[in-house]
């Protein structure tokens, strides 16, 4: 009896397992479209810069839904909301595989992005509720392994498999992965541990948001993730057409290059405990900004796609040094309303991603590849130093 009880996973282990499957499913869907930009542009008779905005069509509703999903998660239960969102994500992605109409594809990507917005932010809030602070950065780092593997698998898989199954087949498989994530959430969450549902009070939600935004530390964190998302993620959907324009290949090469970013993030997630112990928060932020800046300059030099892949690997490692630190700090901004605080964090981050794609699209046509990415490098380097200085001050009540 005792040995059976000892063999059972702890509540935190079980929670992280379910959240990891859900997080993988949502990020797998988000990154799978980027290597397909050139193919979709040809098949649907459109301009690659316009098709690249399919990434914005996913990221922007992901951001805009956050102020709604945060209070809904706090009121109805984060587990319940995550499960419903994964189901909607699966349906929207299945619709993407069935349409040949670009405006309809944009609409379905909007629905998919809004649904995906109810997964990773609420998972972070759940970990804030149930994982002690002294274990939280490592726990979130481990959760990021699944999230990053989703990015890695989504971009790599889409590029490699598009040839035999086509872009419709890619979307169909992402729908199946989302359905699996929904099933894992439906069956895996411990119902007894879930908070009881309560009435959604919009006035109270607005008051919570005002309180969170009144916290100077929160404003620093939300601004930081907005800026980092513009500087780092703007280039991603444009990379496939750039590689194609250099005559170096198509979706396969773009997918492998983009996979470098996720591989770098995975390396960080596996080493997070050692990196944190060696550097501490302040030097992690400075070092992360410096690594990102160097990587962006290398991508700007427009070498081979293999060089891009190596640079993106470094970019992924540096980005998560910054972003994981911001994530952990956000979970303590408002302990009584974590879903709302994390929702504002995700809102800022994905607004930055959505805006970054449009900004880089315009910059590439005016400043060129090197000028655009050198500017991004200067921004992310400055962000590392400024955020390290501002967050070095102890949080109120710490």
Order of alpha helices (4+ residues) and beta strands (2+ residues): alpha-alpha-alpha-alpha-alpha-alpha-alpha-alpha-alpha-alpha-alpha-alpha-alpha-alpha-alpha-alpha-alpha
